Amino acid sequence: MSSLLNLFRQMNSDILRGYGQLFLCNNRVSGVLFLAALCLMAPVYAGISLIGAITVTTGARMFCRKTALLRTGLFGVNGVLLGYLWVLFPEVSALVAMLATLVGAVVLAAVLVPVTSYLQQRTSPFTVFSLPAVLVLWACLGVLGLTGHYDLNHYYAWKLFFEQSHDEAEQRFDLSTATTDRSEAYEMDARGWIAFKRGDYRKAFQHFQMAISRDGSIGDPLDGAGWAAFKLADTHGAIRLFEKSLKLNPMKGSSWDGLGWCHYYLGEYKQAKSAFTRAA
């Protein structure tokens, strides 16, 4: 019983050291702080990162007997990165991201341990650090692209959108082969914002509604529809949409900002001030 307890404690230590290594701090206290920060920013992806860290660390313990190597946090940080980097690819659902993390973490454990042990034996000045997690993530994205869960054209299209190249962004989205409801929701969301930037608020509202119908768990189309409704003088409808978005994420400042302007337009200055304060 005591040996199992010691193993559990050491596992926790190794996992937390992995979180600490996100900022090159091989320290459990730093790991706790970084894990808490990830939970505040994106709790779902923090949970997926924890799954990755646990899986890689468990696998590393099976393949590696060198305690000093396990305590570097090198294995854990790759699992953490593999799980949390999905926050950059929101078109991929959390369930698919979790399954991809599990499979990728097993691959990481099987490959990373022998490579790291070999480099240590050769007293090499080089270390793989986080490179394996990045390579495995891209491999996962390649597989997901073949199954219709993700398309790299989305990345380039959003990049062009933020560069104000709206025509080119639309052309990129036209090339997308992603077929899941979530990926299509993000595509419709982008098309809505493109129409909004062009001043076609009615078309923007239609695109945002299509995005919401594809996946109602995404807050951005609700915000977009709220702003489009506000521009179309449907202030009460805009309020309902911003409030729906805030139910998904009560900390979203842009939603509170939109809600504040709606109340201000209606002359409800007390509610407006409260909403703007929350936004700030």
C-alpha positions as CSV (number, residue, x, y, z in Angstrom):
1,M,0.0,0.0,0.0
2,S,2.8,2.4,0.9
3,S,4.6,1.6,-2.4
4,L,1.5,2.5,-4.4
5,L,1.1,5.7,-2.4
6,N,4.7,6.6,-3.1
7,L,4.2,5.9,-6.8
8,F,1.1,8.1,-6.9
9,R,3.0,10.9,-5.2
10,Q,6.0,10.6,-7.6
11,M,3.6,10.5,-10.6
12,N,2.0,13.8,-9.4
13,S,5.4,15.3,-9.0
14,D,6.6,14.3,-12.5
15,I,3.4,15.6,-14.0
16,L,3.6,18.9,-12.2
17,R,7.3,19.2,-13.2
18,G,6.1,18.9,-16.8
19,Y,3.7,21.8,-16.4
20,G,6.6,23.8,-14.8
21,Q,8.7,23.1,-17.9
22,L,6.3,25.1,-20.0
23,F,8.4,28.0,-18.9
24,L,11.6,26.1,-18.3
25,C,10.9,25.7,-14.5
26,N,11.5,22.1,-13.4
27,N,9.6,22.8,-10.2
28,R,6.3,21.4,-8.8
29,V,5.1,24.7,-7.4
30,S,5.6,26.4,-10.7
31,G,3.7,23.5,-12.3
32,V,0.7,24.0,-10.0
33,L,0.6,27.7,-10.8
34,F,0.8,27.1,-14.6
35,L,-1.9,24.4,-14.4
36,A,-4.1,26.8,-12.5
37,A,-3.5,29.5,-15.1
38,L,-4.4,27.1,-18.0
39,C,-7.6,26.1,-16.1
40,L,-8.6,29.8,-15.9
41,M,-7.9,30.5,-19.5
42,A,-9.4,27.4,-21.1
43,P,-10.6,24.7,-18.7
44,V,-11.5,22.2,-21.4
45,Y,-8.1,22.3,-23.0
46,A,-6.4,22.3,-19.6
47,G,-8.2,19.0,-19.0
48,I,-7.0,17.6,-22.3
49,S,-3.5,18.7,-21.5
50,L,-3.7,16.8,-18.2
51,I,-4.8,13.7,-20.0
52,G,-1.8,14.1,-22.3
53,A,0.6,14.7,-19.4
54,I,-0.7,11.6,-17.4
55,T,-0.6,9.3,-20.5
56,V,3.0,10.3,-21.5
57,T,4.3,10.2,-17.9
58,T,2.7,6.8,-17.3
59,G,4.2,5.5,-20.5
60,A,7.6,6.9,-19.7
61,R,7.6,5.1,-16.4
62,M,6.9,1.8,-18.2
63,F,9.8,2.4,-20.7
64,C,12.3,4.3,-18.5
65,R,13.8,3.2,-15.2
66,K,16.0,6.2,-14.7
67,T,14.4,8.3,-11.9
68,A,16.5,11.4,-12.6
69,L,15.4,11.4,-16.3
70,L,11.7,11.1,-15.3
71,R,12.1,14.0,-12.9
72,T,13.2,16.4,-15.6
73,G,9.6,17.1,-16.6
74,L,10.7,16.5,-20.2
75,F,8.1,13.8,-20.8
76,G,5.3,15.6,-19.0
77,V,5.8,18.9,-20.9
78,N,5.3,17.1,-24.3
79,G,2.1,15.6,-23.1
80,V,0.9,19.0,-21.8
81,L,1.7,20.8,-25.1
82,L,0.1,18.0,-27.2
83,G,-3.1,18.4,-25.2
84,Y,-3.2,22.2,-24.8
85,L,-2.2,23.2,-28.3
86,W,-5.6,22.1,-29.6
87,V,-6.8,25.5,-28.3
88,L,-5.2,26.9,-31.5
89,F,-7.5,24.7,-33.6
90,P,-11.0,25.2,-32.3
91,E,-12.5,23.7,-35.4
92,V,-11.6,20.3,-33.9
93,S,-14.1,19.2,-31.3
94,A,-12.9,18.6,-27.7
95,L,-13.8,14.9,-27.9
96,V,-11.8,14.4,-31.1
97,A,-8.9,16.5,-29.6
98,M,-9.0,14.3,-26.5
99,L,-8.8,11.0,-28.5
100,A,-6.1,12.4,-30.7
101,T,-4.1,13.4,-27.6
102,L,-4.5,9.9,-26.1
103,V,-3.2,8.2,-29.2
104,G,-0.5,10.8,-29.8
105,A,0.7,10.6,-26.1
106,V,1.2,6.8,-26.5
107,V,3.3,7.4,-29.6
108,L,5.3,10.1,-27.7
109,A,6.0,7.8,-24.8
110,A,7.1,5.0,-27.1
111,V,9.5,7.2,-29.1
112,L,10.6,9.9,-26.7
113,V,12.0,7.7,-24.0
114,P,14.5,5.7,-26.1
115,V,15.6,8.8,-28.0
116,T,16.1,10.8,-24.8
117,S,17.9,7.9,-23.1
118,Y,20.2,7.5,-26.2
119,L,21.1,11.2,-26.2
120,Q,21.9,11.0,-22.4
121,Q,24.1,8.0,-22.9
122,R,26.0,9.8,-25.6
123,T,26.3,12.8,-23.4
124,S,24.9,14.9,-26.3
125,P,24.6,18.6,-25.7
126,F,21.2,18.5,-27.6
127,T,17.8,17.8,-26.2
128,V,14.5,17.2,-28.0
129,F,12.5,19.2,-25.4
130,S,9.1,20.1,-27.0
131,L,9.8,19.2,-30.6
132,P,8.2,15.7,-30.4
133,A,4.8,17.2,-29.3
134,V,4.8,19.6,-32.2
135,L,5.6,16.8,-34.7
136,V,2.9,14.5,-33.3
137,L,0.4,17.4,-33.3
138,W,1.0,18.0,-37.0
139,A,0.7,14.3,-37.7
140,C,-2.6,14.3,-35.9
141,L,-3.8,17.3,-37.9
142,G,-2.8,15.5,-41.1
143,V,-4.9,12.5,-40.1
144,L,-7.9,14.7,-39.1
145,G,-7.6,16.5,-42.4
146,L,-8.1,13.2,-44.2
147,T,-11.2,12.4,-42.2
148,G,-12.8,15.8,-42.7
149,H,-12.3,17.1,-39.1
150,Y,-9.8,19.9,-40.0
151,D,-8.6,21.7,-43.1
152,L,-5.4,23.9,-43.1
153,N,-7.3,26.2,-45.5
154,H,-9.2,27.4,-42.4
155,Y,-5.9,28.6,-40.8
156,Y,-4.9,30.5,-43.9
157,A,-8.4,31.9,-44.4
158,W,-8.6,33.3,-40.9
159,K,-5.1,34.7,-41.3
160,L,-6.2,36.5,-44.5
161,F,-9.3,37.8,-42.7
162,F,-7.3,39.4,-39.9
163,E,-5.0,41.0,-42.6
164,Q,-8.2,42.6,-44.1
165,S,-7.9,40.5,-47.3
166,H,-11.5,39.4,-47.3
167,D,-11.9,38.3,-50.9
168,E,-8.9,36.0,-50.5
169,A,-10.2,34.7,-47.2
170,E,-13.5,33.7,-48.9
171,Q,-11.6,32.0,-51.7
172,R,-9.6,30.0,-49.1
173,F,-12.8,28.9,-47.3
174,D,-14.2,27.8,-50.7
175,L,-11.3,25.3,-50.9
176,S,-12.0,23.8,-47.5
177,T,-12.9,20.1,-47.4
178,A,-13.8,19.9,-43.7
179,T,-17.2,18.4,-43.2
180,T,-18.0,18.3,-39.5
181,D,-20.7,20.6,-38.1
182,R,-18.1,22.3,-35.9
183,S,-15.7,23.1,-38.7
184,E,-18.6,24.4,-40.9
185,A,-19.8,26.5,-37.9
186,Y,-16.4,28.3,-37.8
187,E,-16.5,28.7,-41.6
188,M,-19.9,30.3,-41.4
189,D,-18.8,32.5,-38.5
190,A,-15.9,33.8,-40.6
191,R,-18.1,34.5,-43.6
192,G,-20.5,36.4,-41.2
193,W,-17.7,38.6,-40.0
194,I,-16.5,39.2,-43.6
195,A,-20.1,40.4,-44.5
196,F,-20.2,42.5,-41.4
197,K,-16.9,44.2,-42.3
198,R,-18.4,45.0,-45.7
199,G,-21.5,46.6,-44.1
200,D,-23.9,43.9,-45.3
201,Y,-25.4,43.3,-41.8
202,R,-28.4,41.2,-43.0
203,K,-26.2,38.8,-44.9
204,A,-23.8,38.7,-41.9
205,F,-26.8,37.9,-39.6
206,Q,-27.8,35.0,-41.9
207,H,-24.3,33.5,-41.8
208,F,-24.0,33.8,-38.1
209,Q,-27.4,32.1,-37.7
210,M,-26.2,29.2,-39.9
211,A,-23.1,28.9,-37.7
212,I,-25.2,28.8,-34.6
213,S,-27.4,26.1,-36.1
214,R,-24.3,24.0,-36.9
215,D,-22.9,24.2,-33.4
216,G,-24.6,26.2,-30.6
217,S,-21.7,25.7,-28.2
218,I,-19.5,28.4,-29.9
219,G,-19.9,31.9,-28.5
220,D,-18.4,33.9,-31.3
221,P,-21.3,33.5,-33.8
222,L,-23.7,34.6,-31.1
223,D,-21.7,37.7,-30.6
224,G,-21.6,38.3,-34.3
225,A,-25.3,37.8,-34.6
226,G,-25.8,40.2,-31.7
227,W,-23.7,43.0,-33.4
228,A,-25.5,42.4,-36.7
229,A,-28.9,42.6,-35.0
230,F,-27.8,45.8,-33.2
231,K,-26.8,47.3,-36.6
232,L,-30.2,46.3,-38.0
233,A,-31.9,48.2,-35.1
234,D,-33.1,44.9,-33.5
235,T,-31.7,45.9,-30.1
236,H,-33.8,43.6,-28.0
237,G,-32.8,40.7,-30.2
238,A,-29.2,41.7,-29.9
239,I,-29.5,41.7,-26.1
240,R,-30.9,38.1,-26.2
241,L,-28.0,37.0,-28.3
242,F,-25.3,38.6,-26.2
243,E,-26.9,37.0,-23.1
244,K,-26.8,33.6,-24.7
245,S,-23.1,34.1,-25.5
246,L,-22.5,35.1,-21.8
247,K,-24.2,31.9,-20.6
248,L,-21.5,30.0,-22.5
249,N,-18.7,32.2,-21.2
250,P,-19.6,34.7,-18.4
251,M,-16.0,36.1,-18.6
252,K,-16.2,37.2,-22.3
253,G,-15.5,40.9,-22.4
254,S,-16.7,41.5,-26.0
255,S,-20.1,40.1,-25.1
256,W,-20.4,42.4,-22.1
257,D,-19.3,45.3,-24.3
258,G,-22.0,44.5,-26.9
259,L,-24.6,44.2,-24.2
260,G,-23.5,47.5,-22.7
261,W,-24.0,49.4,-26.0
262,C,-27.5,47.8,-26.4
263,H,-28.6,49.1,-23.0
264,Y,-27.0,52.5,-23.7
265,Y,-28.9,52.8,-27.0
266,L,-32.1,52.0,-25.1
267,G,-31.3,54.7,-22.5
268,E,-30.8,52.1,-19.8
269,Y,-27.7,53.7,-18.5
270,K,-27.4,51.9,-15.2
271,Q,-27.5,48.5,-16.9
272,A,-25.1,49.9,-19.6
273,K,-22.6,51.0,-16.9
274,S,-22.8,47.6,-15.2
275,A,-22.1,45.8,-18.5
276,F,-19.2,48.1,-19.5
277,T,-17.7,47.6,-16.1
278,R,-17.8,43.8,-16.5
279,A,-16.3,44.2,-20.0
280,A,-13.5,46.3,-18.6
